[in-house]
Amino acid sequence: MSVIPQNALSPELAVKASLSQVVYGSCRCGDVGFRITGSPLRVVDGGVDRQALFVPARQFRWTRGETQVVSYRLPGPDAFATAYCRRCGDDLPRHSRGESVMVVPSQALESSPDVRPHAVA
């Protein structure tokens, strides 16, 4: 049985706090890279390996390989879209909400194997 202190951050707030510096990410093959500065607007947990961060576009920058990013949107629904690496097929960040927000899959962040985001000083 684990005991959580009363002053402990909720998991969502802990992730936000850990992203207060600069976080880097990439696809599996390394052709595409990006960085995030500041804190995300929101963290959404969609199940195993499906956590995503919603980051203001102004806090997101591609560091390499932007031309390797392939985006796909269904013709009808505005809500469904995906982006992936042309070489390895790994999920990558994509624009949402009229280009003002980036949806960043947490597995693309450079982190430990359990896919927990961490800050890089």
C-alpha positions as CSV (number, residue, x, y, z in Angstrom):
1,M,0.0,0.0,0.0
2,S,1.4,3.4,-1.0
3,V,0.9,6.5,1.0
4,I,0.6,9.8,-0.9
5,P,1.4,13.0,1.1
6,Q,-1.3,15.6,1.3
7,N,0.9,18.2,-0.4
8,A,1.9,15.9,-3.3
9,L,1.0,17.1,-6.8
10,S,-1.6,15.2,-8.8
11,P,0.0,13.3,-11.7
12,E,-1.3,15.8,-14.2
13,L,0.2,18.7,-12.2
14,A,3.4,16.8,-11.7
15,V,3.8,16.5,-15.5
16,K,3.1,20.2,-15.9
17,A,5.7,21.1,-13.3
18,S,8.3,18.9,-14.9
19,L,7.8,20.7,-18.2
20,S,8.6,24.2,-16.8
21,Q,12.0,24.2,-18.5
22,V,12.8,22.8,-22.0
23,V,11.8,19.3,-23.1
24,Y,13.1,17.6,-26.2
25,G,11.5,14.9,-28.3
26,S,12.0,12.9,-31.5
27,C,10.8,10.0,-33.5
28,R,12.3,6.5,-33.0
29,C,14.7,6.8,-36.0
30,G,15.9,10.3,-34.9
31,D,15.2,12.0,-38.3
32,V,12.6,14.4,-36.7
33,G,13.3,16.4,-33.5
34,F,11.4,19.1,-31.6
35,R,11.5,21.0,-28.4
36,I,8.9,22.4,-26.0
37,T,9.4,25.4,-23.7
38,G,7.2,26.2,-20.8
39,S,4.3,24.3,-19.4
40,P,1.5,22.5,-21.4
41,L,-2.0,23.8,-21.4
42,R,-3.4,20.4,-20.7
43,V,-2.4,16.8,-20.3
44,V,-4.8,14.1,-21.6
45,D,-4.5,10.5,-20.7
46,G,-6.0,8.3,-23.5
47,G,-4.8,4.9,-22.0
48,V,-1.6,3.0,-22.4
49,D,1.0,5.0,-24.3
50,R,-1.7,7.4,-25.5
51,Q,-1.0,10.4,-23.2
52,A,-0.8,13.7,-25.1
53,L,0.2,17.2,-24.1
54,F,-1.6,20.2,-25.5
55,V,1.1,22.9,-25.9
56,P,0.7,26.5,-27.3
57,A,2.2,26.5,-30.8
58,R,4.4,29.5,-29.8
59,Q,6.1,27.2,-27.3
60,F,6.9,24.4,-29.8
61,R,9.7,24.3,-32.4
62,W,10.9,21.7,-34.8
63,T,14.7,21.2,-34.3
64,R,15.3,18.9,-37.3
65,G,13.5,17.0,-40.0
66,E,10.2,18.9,-40.3
67,T,10.0,17.9,-43.9
68,Q,9.9,14.3,-42.8
69,V,6.6,14.9,-40.9
70,V,3.6,13.5,-42.7
71,S,0.1,14.8,-41.6
72,Y,-3.2,13.1,-42.3
73,R,-6.7,14.5,-41.7
74,L,-10.0,12.8,-42.5
75,P,-12.0,14.9,-45.0
76,G,-15.1,15.3,-42.8
77,P,-14.4,15.5,-39.0
78,D,-12.3,18.4,-37.7
79,A,-11.3,16.5,-34.6
80,F,-9.3,13.6,-36.2
81,A,-5.8,14.1,-37.4
82,T,-2.5,12.4,-37.1
83,A,1.2,13.1,-37.9
84,Y,4.0,10.6,-38.2
85,C,7.6,10.2,-39.4
86,R,7.9,9.4,-43.1
87,R,10.8,7.0,-42.3
88,C,9.9,5.1,-39.1
89,G,6.1,5.8,-38.8
90,D,6.4,7.0,-35.2
91,D,3.7,9.3,-33.9
92,L,4.7,13.0,-33.9
93,P,3.2,16.3,-32.8
94,R,0.5,17.9,-34.9
95,H,-1.4,21.1,-35.1
96,S,-4.9,21.4,-33.5
97,R,-7.5,24.1,-33.0
98,G,-6.7,26.2,-36.0
99,E,-2.9,25.9,-35.7
100,S,-2.7,27.7,-32.3
101,V,-2.1,24.4,-30.3
102,M,0.2,21.5,-30.8
103,V,-0.9,18.0,-29.7
104,V,2.3,16.2,-28.6
105,P,2.2,12.4,-28.0
106,S,4.1,11.7,-24.8
107,Q,5.9,8.7,-26.3
108,A,7.7,11.1,-28.6
109,L,9.2,12.9,-25.7
110,E,12.8,12.0,-24.7
111,S,12.0,10.2,-21.5
112,S,12.4,7.0,-19.5
113,P,10.9,3.8,-20.9
114,D,7.7,4.2,-18.9
115,V,6.9,7.3,-21.0
116,R,7.0,9.9,-18.2
117,P,8.0,13.3,-19.5
118,H,11.0,15.0,-17.9
119,A,12.7,18.4,-18.1
120,V,16.1,18.9,-19.6
121,A,18.1,21.7,-18.1
